[in-house]
Amino acid sequence: MRAYVERQKRKAFEGAARRQSLAVAKRARNSESDEAKSLKELDALINEEQLRDEWKA
């Protein structure tokens, strides 16, 4: 029974995470959204030489 409950909790968590991820992705497609702006800033940081080298390591 415990394993069943744990599987149900995991399924619920994964479902919520997927819904949130899709919602953020949808907002990020709007170039004026905070999500899109954050992704652009993150992309700029990753493209900086020092961070790029660390990212690939």
C-alpha positions in Angstrom: 0.0 0.0 0.0 2.8 2.4 0.9 4.4 1.9 -2.5 1.1 2.7 -4.2 0.8 5.9 -2.2 4.4 6.9 -3.1 3.7 6.3 -6.8 0.6 8.4 -6.7 2.5 11.2 -5.0 5.3 11.0 -7.5 2.7 11.0 -10.4 1.0 14.1 -8.9 4.3 15.9 -8.5 5.4 15.1 -12.0 2.1 16.2 -13.4 2.3 19.5 -11.5 5.9 20.0 -12.6 4.9 19.4 -16.3 2.0 21.8 -16.1 4.2 24.5 -14.6 6.9 23.9 -17.1 4.5 24.2 -20.0 3.0 27.4 -18.5 6.4 29.0 -18.2 7.4 28.0 -21.7 4.2 29.5 -23.0 4.9 32.8 -21.2 8.5 32.8 -22.4 7.3 32.8 -26.0 6.1 36.4 -25.4 9.2 38.5 -25.9 8.0 41.1 -23.4 7.4 38.6 -20.6 9.7 38.4 -17.5 10.4 34.7 -18.4 11.6 35.7 -21.9 13.8 38.5 -20.5 15.3 36.1 -17.9 16.1 33.5 -20.6 17.8 36.2 -22.7 19.9 37.3 -19.6 20.8 33.7 -18.9 21.8 33.1 -22.5 24.0 36.2 -22.4 25.7 34.8 -19.3 26.3 31.4 -20.8 27.8 33.0 -23.8 30.4 34.9 -21.7 33.7 33.1 -22.2 34.4 32.2 -18.5 31.0 30.8 -17.9 30.8 29.1 -21.2 34.0 27.2 -20.4 32.7 26.2 -17.0 29.4 25.1 -18.5 31.1 22.8 -21.0 33.4 21.3 -18.3 
